Amino acid sequence: MKRLLVPSAALLWGLQFALLNPVLALLLVALFDATAGQVGLALAAYNLAGFAASLLVPAYADRRADYLRPMLVCAALTVALAPVLAFSTSLPVAVAALVVLGGPAGVGNSLLFAHLKHSGASTSSVINTRAVSSVAWVAGPPLATVLITGFGNGAVLTLLAVVAALTVVTAAAMIRTSRGAARAGAATAATATGRDEPMSRPGVVAVVGAFVLLQATNSAVVAVMSLYVTRDLGLPVAWAGIALGVAAGLEIPALLLAGRLTGRFSNLTLLTSGCVCGIAYYVVMTLVSGPVALLAAQVLNAWFFAVVAGVGLTLFQEVIPRAGLASGLYTNTRRVGAVLSGPLVGLGAATSLGYGAVFAASAALTLVSLVIVVVLQRSASRRAAGHPAREPGTVDTAAG
């Protein structure tokens, strides 16, 4: 039973936001008659609150070396958020709830992975847990739309409250079972060694920058997939959903494979392979002309995003000593990347290439990230060969 707690928590945290985030704009319009401008402002406030919480809450958890109790509070905030959205008739009240309750609640998933790192979990265990979260994102959005279609907007909020309540129960159970293992886990984490060499603080900044670019490309191409399929390829819009579904489904075995490969290759090596596949995917997408090639290209996309999502998280945990800060920063690369994806999406209407220009620009940005990763990898190899003394401005990738 104890072994099921972490996978269960990962599934429940994934479901919470796989249910809410894809339909949040729809709920604001349906429940509060929000205009397009109001929806944009509400989502911006919600994401800004999440950004701040992703830095502040993990920092608090790092200072206390306790990630489970803050995670429990985050789950309880989601329990409170659902009825406020369901029963409120005021858009300002709903937006305030999203900022005060929803922003901090979204940190719970990051705290789960910080707890895994702090308790000495292996890299493969972290990636396998991330794969469980991906299962939730495969099932969550279709389930939310089915509930709204069949039972109304309140049904998805009711399910959200139930899932959040189960998350509270799971977090409480993890707190009880982790007390006896806390010292052993901390000792394991302290003696664990990573496969990547120590990295300077400028190197950490470079890693963060590379991931912001990678996340931006992923957000942009997901956003324009429907438009690209219908306007540039001339296919029914259903093919866009099928393509994204295939990529999401393949992402799970890709994550499991990445977890197995972490014992043989460094995170930077695996990240290099992911960037290469990402560049290939974006280039192929500018050339596809039919549904067969469209679906075949998703194999490349699945490996690319599996590496960014799974290996990327563990890389952050190795190069940043504080587990909470590492997970929070990684989460925020996704948020910042989503903001930067806006200009990329705009290329679809600004150039003669149509929405294919978004894929071409994404290939270029991924190439920039690949160059950064290769430079960091070569620098790490030179340090490993020379075994230089540690300098004050470096952090140990094995710290956590």
Residue, then its C-alpha position, 0 to 999 in steps of 0.5 A: m500500500k505504501r508503494l502506491l502512495v507516490p504514484s497515486a499522488a502523482l496521478l491525482w495532482g496531474l488530474q487536478f490541473a488536467l481537469l481545470n486548466p484546459v477548460l478554465a477559459l470556457l468556465l469563466v465565459a459560461l459561469f461569469d459571462a466573461t469577455a475575451g479581454q476579461v478571460g485574458l486578464a483572469l488567466a494572466a493573474y492566475n498564472l502570475a500568482g502561480f509563478a510567484a507561488s512556485l518560488l515562494v512556497p518551495a523556498y519555505a519548504d526548503r528552509r523547513a526541509d518538509y515538502l509534504r505538509p505544504m503539499l497537503v495545504c496546496a491540496a486543501l486550497t484546491v478543495a476550497l477553490a472548486p466550490v468558490l468557482a461553482f457557486s460564486t456569481s461574481l467574476p472578481v470573486a472568481v479571479a480573486a479565488l484563482v489568485v489566492l487559492g489556485g496559484p498556490a494550489g498549483v505548486g503541489n505537484s512541484l512539491l511532490f517531486a521535491h519530496l522525492k528528491h529530498s527523500g533520496a529517490s533515484t532519477s529513474s523513480v522521479i521520471n517514472t513518477r512524472a510518467v504517471s502525471s502524463v497519464a492524467w494529462v492524457a485522460g483529464p482534458p477529454l474527461a472534462t469536456v465529456l462532463i461539461t457536455g453531458f452534465g454541465n459546467g458544475a460537473v467538472l468542478t465537482l469532480l475537481a473537488v473530489v480529486a482534490a479531497l483524495t489528494v489531501v487524504t493521500a498527502a496525509a498518508m504520505i506524512r504518516t508513512s514518511r516519518g520513520a523513513a525521513r532520516a534514512g532518505a536524507a542520508t541516501a540523498a546526501t550520499a547519492t552521486g549524479r552522472d553529471e559533473p558540477m556546474s557553475r552558476p552561469g551554467v545553471v542560468a544557461v540551463v534555465g534559459a535553454f529550457v525556457l526556449l524549449q518550453a516556448t517552442n512546445s507551447a507555441v506548436v501545441a497552440v497552433m496545431s489546429l490552425y496548421v492542420t486545417r489552414d495549411l494542410g487542409l485536413p479536418v480539425a479532428w486530425a489535430g486532436i488525433a496528432l496531439g493524442v498520439a504524441a501524449g500517448l507515446e510520451i508515457p512509454a518514452l518517459l519510462l524508456a528515459g528513466r531506464l536510460t538514466g542509469r547509462f547516460s548523463n542527463l545532458t547526453l539524454l537532453t542532447s538526444g531530445c533536442v536533436c529529435g525536437i529539431a527533426y520534428y519541427v523541420v519535418m512538420t514544415l514538410v508534411s502534407g498528409p495525415v500519415a506523415l503528421l502522425a509519424a512525426q509525433v514519435l519524434n515529438a514524444w521523445f523530445f517532450a519526454v526528455v524535456a519533461g522528465v530528464g529536464l526535471t531531474l537535471f534541475q534537481e541535480v544542478i540546483p542543491r535545494a529540491g524545492l527551488a529546483s522543482g519550482l524553477y523547472t515549473n516556471t520555465r514552463r510558465v515563462g515559455a508559455v508567455l514567450s510562445g505568443p510572439l512565435v504564434g504570431l509568426g503564423a499570420a505575419t509571414s508567407l509560410g503560414y503556420g509552418a513558420v511557427f515550426a521553422a522558428s521553433a526548430a531554430l530556437t531548439l537549435v540554440s538550446l542544443v548548442i547551449v547543452v553541447v557547450l555545457q556537456r563539453s565543459a563538464s567533460r573537460r572538468a571531469a578529465g582534469h578533476p579541478a578543484r571546486e571553485p566557490g561559484t559552483v554547485d554540485t549536481a549531486a547535491g539535493 
